[in-house]
Amino acid sequence: VSTQSTGDFVMIGRVIDIFRWVFRELVVLYHILFSGIKGSSHKERLESFYSKQAKVYDDFRKRLLQGRETLLEYLPNFEESGVVWIDLGGGTGHNVEYMDSIGKLDQFSKVYIVDLSPSLLKIAEERKQKNRWKNVEIVEADATTFIPSEKHVDLITFSYSLTMIPNWFQGILHAKRLLKDSGVLGVVDFYVSQKYPPQGLKKHSLLIQIFWPFWFGFDNVFLSRDHLSLIHI
């Protein structure tokens, strides 16, 4: 086989990969913009939104949801034994897989991936089987009410999931109740500032403060000026 023929095959392969990538992106965008969200409960609405895009969820969100890996890298290393982590709204298990890739998963005796979407949790279960995680449990449950058998845990994370919870304030308060006194709460999400934010925090223009909550609201993403205030209490 000539060098030119090999190069042609490589180029064709790259073109096919590009077309596949474009197709996956268009599929997700279509479902986000045009499928509509249906259901009488929060669980039904979540599943309506995610069921048709679950398989390509992570590839699309990788560019949209900035800071997820940064949060996980900044989380402390726990030295004691019996450490428990709950990833609330953990969806496909992306966060757990990333923690595994940077060598921080084995420090936990138990990890709970909690979500209300069966379609996303199916992907998480496939990841669990593929990676042979022995310390990971997949749980279909509400982030505002889930209580692990351990009762209190060392780490709770919300990775672009807090704004997906209608009663997000209850989600924060519940997480704080589950944490040990020395526990860590890690949050990365969309953010809109208060009209007069505390010193040192970014202040958004009035247009952003009004427009972004309105725009994200079409997809049941609940941006609030009060997220940071409640987290810091």
C-alpha atoms as a printed R data frame, in Angstrom:
    type eleno elety resid chain resno       x      y      z
1   ATOM     1    CA   VAL     A     1   0.000  0.000  0.000
2   ATOM     2    CA   SER     A     2   1.502  3.350 -1.040
3   ATOM     3    CA   THR     A     3   2.055  6.241  1.352
4   ATOM     4    CA   GLN     A     4  -0.443  8.296 -0.657
5   ATOM     5    CA   SER     A     5  -3.148  5.618 -0.335
6   ATOM     6    CA   THR     A     6  -2.598  5.414  3.417
7   ATOM     7    CA   GLY     A     7  -2.865  9.187  3.685
8   ATOM     8    CA   ASP     A     8  -6.110  9.121  1.685
9   ATOM     9    CA   PHE     A     9  -7.622  6.551  4.046
10  ATOM    10    CA   VAL     A    10  -6.605  8.640  7.059
11  ATOM    11    CA   MET     A    11  -8.170 11.748  5.525
12  ATOM    12    CA   ILE     A    12 -11.398  9.907  4.733
13  ATOM    13    CA   GLY     A    13 -11.517  8.627  8.303
14  ATOM    14    CA   ARG     A    14 -11.103 12.143  9.669
15  ATOM    15    CA   VAL     A    15 -13.873 13.464  7.408
16  ATOM    16    CA   ILE     A    16 -16.203 10.684  8.576
17  ATOM    17    CA   ASP     A    17 -15.381 11.501 12.223
18  ATOM    18    CA   ILE     A    18 -16.172 15.176 11.589
19  ATOM    19    CA   PHE     A    19 -19.529 14.313 10.030
20  ATOM    20    CA   ARG     A    20 -20.347 12.050 12.968
21  ATOM    21    CA   TRP     A    21 -19.433 14.807 15.408
22  ATOM    22    CA   VAL     A    22 -21.565 17.372 13.549
23  ATOM    23    CA   PHE     A    23 -24.491 14.951 13.440
24  ATOM    24    CA   ARG     A    24 -24.290 14.287 17.200
25  ATOM    25    CA   GLU     A    25 -24.120 18.009 17.934
26  ATOM    26    CA   LEU     A    26 -27.139 18.707 15.737
27  ATOM    27    CA   VAL     A    27 -29.121 15.912 17.386
28  ATOM    28    CA   VAL     A    28 -28.529 17.382 20.841
29  ATOM    29    CA   LEU     A    29 -29.287 20.928 19.694
30  ATOM    30    CA   TYR     A    30 -32.499 19.768 18.067
31  ATOM    31    CA   HIS     A    31 -33.723 18.090 21.240
32  ATOM    32    CA   ILE     A    32 -32.722 21.082 23.373
33  ATOM    33    CA   LEU     A    33 -34.387 23.651 21.125
34  ATOM    34    CA   PHE     A    34 -37.362 21.862 19.593
35  ATOM    35    CA   SER     A    35 -38.334 18.689 21.442
36  ATOM    36    CA   GLY     A    36 -40.061 20.455 24.303
37  ATOM    37    CA   ILE     A    37 -40.194 19.362 27.922
38  ATOM    38    CA   LYS     A    38 -43.156 17.293 29.032
39  ATOM    39    CA   GLY     A    39 -44.332 15.724 32.264
40  ATOM    40    CA   SER     A    40 -46.270 16.455 35.421
41  ATOM    41    CA   SER     A    41 -43.370 15.819 37.832
42  ATOM    42    CA   HIS     A    42 -39.763 16.951 38.011
43  ATOM    43    CA   LYS     A    43 -38.585 13.416 37.244
44  ATOM    44    CA   GLU     A    44 -40.802 13.155 34.175
45  ATOM    45    CA   ARG     A    45 -39.640 16.529 32.900
46  ATOM    46    CA   LEU     A    46 -35.976 15.612 33.387
47  ATOM    47    CA   GLU     A    47 -36.405 12.326 31.568
48  ATOM    48    CA   SER     A    48 -38.295 14.065 28.774
49  ATOM    49    CA   PHE     A    49 -35.363 16.440 28.350
50  ATOM    50    CA   TYR     A    50 -32.498 13.934 28.617
51  ATOM    51    CA   SER     A    51 -33.803 10.608 27.298
52  ATOM    52    CA   LYS     A    52 -33.109 11.330 23.626
53  ATOM    53    CA   GLN     A    53 -29.682 12.893 24.172
54  ATOM    54    CA   ALA     A    54 -28.249 10.715 26.957
55  ATOM    55    CA   LYS     A    55 -25.843  8.794 24.710
56  ATOM    56    CA   VAL     A    56 -24.178 11.966 23.434
57  ATOM    57    CA   TYR     A    57 -24.715 14.053 26.576
58  ATOM    58    CA   ASP     A    58 -21.099 14.146 27.743
59  ATOM    59    CA   ASP     A    59 -19.550 14.954 24.362
60  ATOM    60    CA   PHE     A    60 -21.834 17.949 23.888
61  ATOM    61    CA   ARG     A    61 -21.604 19.234 27.467
62  ATOM    62    CA   LYS     A    62 -17.806 18.949 27.580
63  ATOM    63    CA   ARG     A    63 -17.481 22.268 25.760
64  ATOM    64    CA   LEU     A    64 -20.501 23.905 27.348
65  ATOM    65    CA   LEU     A    65 -20.025 23.062 31.026
66  ATOM    66    CA   GLN     A    66 -16.730 24.691 31.932
67  ATOM    67    CA   GLY     A    67 -15.012 24.111 35.268
68  ATOM    68    CA   ARG     A    68 -16.157 20.581 36.109
69  ATOM    69    CA   GLU     A    69 -12.689 19.065 35.972
70  ATOM    70    CA   THR     A    70 -11.210 22.106 37.762
71  ATOM    71    CA   LEU     A    71 -13.594 21.597 40.679
72  ATOM    72    CA   LEU     A    72 -12.714 17.913 40.969
73  ATOM    73    CA   GLU     A    73  -8.994 18.642 40.848
74  ATOM    74    CA   TYR     A    74  -9.316 21.230 43.631
75  ATOM    75    CA   LEU     A    75 -11.174 18.876 45.968
76  ATOM    76    CA   PRO     A    76  -9.024 17.831 48.925
77  ATOM    77    CA   ASN     A    77  -7.413 14.443 49.335
78  ATOM    78    CA   PHE     A    78  -8.951 12.602 52.272
79  ATOM    79    CA   GLU     A    79  -6.460 10.727 54.429
80  ATOM    80    CA   GLU     A    80  -8.846  8.920 56.800
81  ATOM    81    CA   SER     A    81 -10.620  5.639 56.031
82  ATOM    82    CA   GLY     A    82 -14.323  5.168 55.347
83  ATOM    83    CA   VAL     A    83 -14.668  8.336 53.281
84  ATOM    84    CA   VAL     A    84 -18.020  8.733 51.479
85  ATOM    85    CA   TRP     A    85 -18.805 10.965 48.480
86  ATOM    86    CA   ILE     A    86 -22.252 11.786 47.074
87  ATOM    87    CA   ASP     A    87 -22.419 13.289 43.580
88  ATOM    88    CA   LEU     A    88 -25.909 14.828 43.559
89  ATOM    89    CA   GLY     A    89 -27.288 15.085 40.044
90  ATOM    90    CA   GLY     A    90 -24.341 12.941 38.966
91  ATOM    91    CA   GLY     A    91 -26.079 11.816 35.778
92  ATOM    92    CA   THR     A    92 -23.828  9.775 33.500
93  ATOM    93    CA   GLY     A    93 -21.028  9.301 36.030
94  ATOM    94    CA   HIS     A    94 -18.661 11.648 34.194
95  ATOM    95    CA   ASN     A    95 -17.363 13.142 37.443
96  ATOM    96    CA   VAL     A    96 -16.581  9.758 38.947
97  ATOM    97    CA   GLU     A    97 -14.779  8.658 35.798
98  ATOM    98    CA   TYR     A    98 -12.677 11.818 35.833
99  ATOM    99    CA   MET     A    99 -11.816 11.338 39.515
100 ATOM   100    CA   ASP     A   100 -10.725  7.813 38.606
101 ATOM   101    CA   SER     A   101  -8.552  9.130 35.770
102 ATOM   102    CA   ILE     A   102  -6.646 11.480 38.113
103 ATOM   103    CA   GLY     A   103  -6.195  8.845 40.795
104 ATOM   104    CA   LYS     A   104  -8.613 10.258 43.359
105 ATOM   105    CA   LEU     A   105 -11.382  7.649 43.315
106 ATOM   106    CA   ASP     A   106  -9.801  4.921 45.447
107 ATOM   107    CA   GLN     A   107  -9.707  7.192 48.503
108 ATOM   108    CA   PHE     A   108 -13.471  6.719 48.871
109 ATOM   109    CA   SER     A   109 -14.934  3.631 50.493
110 ATOM   110    CA   LYS     A   110 -18.292  4.523 48.915
111 ATOM   111    CA   VAL     A   111 -19.420  6.803 46.109
112 ATOM   112    CA   TYR     A   112 -23.067  7.500 45.337
113 ATOM   113    CA   ILE     A   113 -24.110  8.776 41.908
114 ATOM   114    CA   VAL     A   114 -27.581 10.186 42.534
115 ATOM   115    CA   ASP     A   115 -29.909 11.343 39.784
116 ATOM   116    CA   LEU     A   116 -33.584 11.290 38.800
117 ATOM   117    CA   SER     A   117 -33.051 10.500 35.104
118 ATOM   118    CA   PRO     A   118 -33.020  6.750 34.312
119 ATOM   119    CA   SER     A   119 -31.531  7.460 30.873
120 ATOM   120    CA   LEU     A   120 -28.505  9.252 32.318
121 ATOM   121    CA   LEU     A   121 -28.084  6.679 35.078
122 ATOM   122    CA   LYS     A   122 -28.046  3.920 32.468
123 ATOM   123    CA   ILE     A   123 -24.912  5.517 31.026
124 ATOM   124    CA   ALA     A   124 -23.468  5.721 34.552
125 ATOM   125    CA   GLU     A   125 -24.149  2.006 35.080
126 ATOM   126    CA   GLU     A   126 -22.388  1.194 31.795
127 ATOM   127    CA   ARG     A   127 -19.404  3.247 32.967
128 ATOM   128    CA   LYS     A   128 -19.394  1.432 36.291
129 ATOM   129    CA   GLN     A   129 -19.306 -1.957 34.591
130 ATOM   130    CA   LYS     A   130 -16.672 -0.902 32.058
131 ATOM   131    CA   ASN     A   131 -14.353  0.520 34.725
132 ATOM   132    CA   ARG     A   132 -15.146 -2.233 37.262
133 ATOM   133    CA   TRP     A   133 -15.795  0.221 40.060
134 ATOM   134    CA   LYS     A   134 -16.432 -1.697 43.275
135 ATOM   135    CA   ASN     A   135 -17.055  1.329 45.510
136 ATOM   136    CA   VAL     A   136 -19.680  3.070 43.329
137 ATOM   137    CA   GLU     A   137 -23.445  2.790 43.748
138 ATOM   138    CA   ILE     A   138 -25.913  4.133 41.178
139 ATOM   139    CA   VAL     A   139 -29.032  5.567 42.818
140 ATOM   140    CA   GLU     A   140 -32.201  6.874 41.205
141 ATOM   141    CA   ALA     A   141 -33.405  9.370 43.774
142 ATOM   142    CA   ASP     A   142 -34.261 13.015 44.420
143 ATOM   143    CA   ALA     A   143 -31.230 15.095 45.416
144 ATOM   144    CA   THR     A   144 -33.343 16.976 47.961
145 ATOM   145    CA   THR     A   145 -34.390 13.859 49.908
146 ATOM   146    CA   PHE     A   146 -31.777 11.129 49.331
147 ATOM   147    CA   ILE     A   147 -30.184  9.820 52.534
148 ATOM   148    CA   PRO     A   148 -27.363  7.253 52.341
149 ATOM   149    CA   SER     A   149 -27.057  4.370 54.765
150 ATOM   150    CA   GLU     A   150 -24.071  6.145 56.341
151 ATOM   151    CA   LYS     A   151 -26.357  9.080 57.275
152 ATOM   152    CA   HIS     A   152 -23.492 11.595 57.131
153 ATOM   153    CA   VAL     A   153 -20.776 11.901 54.494
154 ATOM   154    CA   ASP     A   154 -17.447 13.594 53.797
155 ATOM   155    CA   LEU     A   155 -18.009 15.106 50.350
156 ATOM   156    CA   ILE     A   156 -21.025 16.277 48.351
157 ATOM   157    CA   THR     A   157 -20.794 17.748 44.863
158 ATOM   158    CA   PHE     A   158 -23.227 19.550 42.589
159 ATOM   159    CA   SER     A   159 -21.751 19.722 39.085
160 ATOM   160    CA   TYR     A   160 -24.132 21.753 36.900
161 ATOM   161    CA   SER     A   161 -26.991 20.044 38.710
162 ATOM   162    CA   LEU     A   162 -27.977 22.609 41.338
163 ATOM   163    CA   THR     A   163 -29.616 24.871 38.756
164 ATOM   164    CA   MET     A   164 -31.585 21.874 37.458
165 ATOM   165    CA   ILE     A   165 -33.332 21.436 40.813
166 ATOM   166    CA   PRO     A   166 -36.567 23.482 41.068
167 ATOM   167    CA   ASN     A   167 -36.363 23.772 44.870
168 ATOM   168    CA   TRP     A   168 -32.582 24.226 44.747
169 ATOM   169    CA   PHE     A   169 -32.615 25.888 48.191
170 ATOM   170    CA   GLN     A   170 -33.825 22.598 49.676
171 ATOM   171    CA   GLY     A   171 -31.068 20.822 47.761
172 ATOM   172    CA   ILE     A   172 -28.409 23.008 49.390
173 ATOM   173    CA   LEU     A   173 -29.910 22.757 52.881
174 ATOM   174    CA   HIS     A   174 -30.294 18.974 52.566
175 ATOM   175    CA   ALA     A   175 -26.677 18.604 51.409
176 ATOM   176    CA   LYS     A   176 -25.458 20.610 54.397
177 ATOM   177    CA   ARG     A   177 -27.446 18.394 56.753
178 ATOM   178    CA   LEU     A   178 -25.824 15.297 55.245
179 ATOM   179    CA   LEU     A   179 -22.276 16.599 55.577
180 ATOM   180    CA   LYS     A   180 -20.110 15.844 58.568
181 ATOM   181    CA   ASP     A   181 -18.799 18.844 60.487
182 ATOM   182    CA   SER     A   182 -15.540 18.483 58.563
183 ATOM   183    CA   GLY     A   183 -17.329 17.724 55.301
184 ATOM   184    CA   VAL     A   184 -16.760 19.486 51.984
185 ATOM   185    CA   LEU     A   185 -19.418 20.910 49.631
186 ATOM   186    CA   GLY     A   186 -18.241 21.411 46.046
187 ATOM   187    CA   VAL     A   187 -20.368 23.327 43.529
188 ATOM   188    CA   VAL     A   188 -19.763 24.358 39.928
189 ATOM   189    CA   ASP     A   189 -22.658 25.769 37.920
190 ATOM   190    CA   PHE     A   190 -24.037 28.669 35.913
191 ATOM   191    CA   TYR     A   191 -23.991 31.901 37.850
192 ATOM   192    CA   VAL     A   192 -25.776 35.221 37.854
193 ATOM   193    CA   SER     A   193 -24.742 37.881 40.331
194 ATOM   194    CA   GLN     A   194 -26.845 39.762 42.815
195 ATOM   195    CA   LYS     A   195 -27.633 43.379 42.018
196 ATOM   196    CA   TYR     A   196 -25.159 44.408 44.728
197 ATOM   197    CA   PRO     A   197 -22.798 41.436 45.205
198 ATOM   198    CA   PRO     A   198 -20.416 41.211 48.177
199 ATOM   199    CA   GLN     A   199 -16.990 42.714 47.678
200 ATOM   200    CA   GLY     A   200 -14.727 40.489 45.600
201 ATOM   201    CA   LEU     A   201 -17.509 38.828 43.620
202 ATOM   202    CA   LYS     A   202 -18.245 39.575 39.988
203 ATOM   203    CA   LYS     A   203 -21.115 41.919 39.211
204 ATOM   204    CA   HIS     A   204 -23.087 41.254 36.050
205 ATOM   205    CA   SER     A   205 -24.860 43.894 34.043
206 ATOM   206    CA   LEU     A   206 -28.582 44.341 34.610
207 ATOM   207    CA   LEU     A   207 -29.190 42.844 31.152
208 ATOM   208    CA   ILE     A   208 -27.388 39.627 32.083
209 ATOM   209    CA   GLN     A   209 -29.105 39.482 35.480
210 ATOM   210    CA   ILE     A   210 -32.485 39.562 33.742
211 ATOM   211    CA   PHE     A   211 -31.821 37.817 30.420
212 ATOM   212    CA   TRP     A   212 -29.911 34.710 31.476
213 ATOM   213    CA   PRO     A   213 -32.477 33.458 34.045
214 ATOM   214    CA   PHE     A   214 -35.216 34.083 31.472
215 ATOM   215    CA   TRP     A   215 -33.338 32.274 28.671
216 ATOM   216    CA   PHE     A   216 -32.191 29.284 30.739
217 ATOM   217    CA   GLY     A   217 -35.685 28.986 32.173
218 ATOM   218    CA   PHE     A   218 -36.957 27.609 28.856
219 ATOM   219    CA   ASP     A   219 -34.973 24.421 29.599
220 ATOM   220    CA   ASN     A   220 -35.943 24.387 33.287
221 ATOM   221    CA   VAL     A   221 -32.527 25.609 34.390
222 ATOM   222    CA   PHE     A   222 -33.130 27.748 37.453
223 ATOM   223    CA   LEU     A   223 -30.532 30.502 37.727
224 ATOM   224    CA   SER     A   224 -30.846 32.527 40.898
225 ATOM   225    CA   ARG     A   225 -29.035 35.507 42.352
226 ATOM   226    CA   ASP     A   226 -29.252 33.837 45.749
227 ATOM   227    CA   HIS     A   227 -27.350 30.608 45.029
228 ATOM   228    CA   LEU     A   228 -24.029 31.830 46.399
229 ATOM   229    CA   SER     A   229 -25.581 33.473 49.444
230 ATOM   230    CA   LEU     A   230 -27.210 30.243 50.608
231 ATOM   231    CA   ILE     A   231 -24.141 28.139 49.837
232 ATOM   232    CA   HIS     A   232 -21.946 30.441 51.942
233 ATOM   233    CA   ILE     A   233 -24.227 30.496 54.997
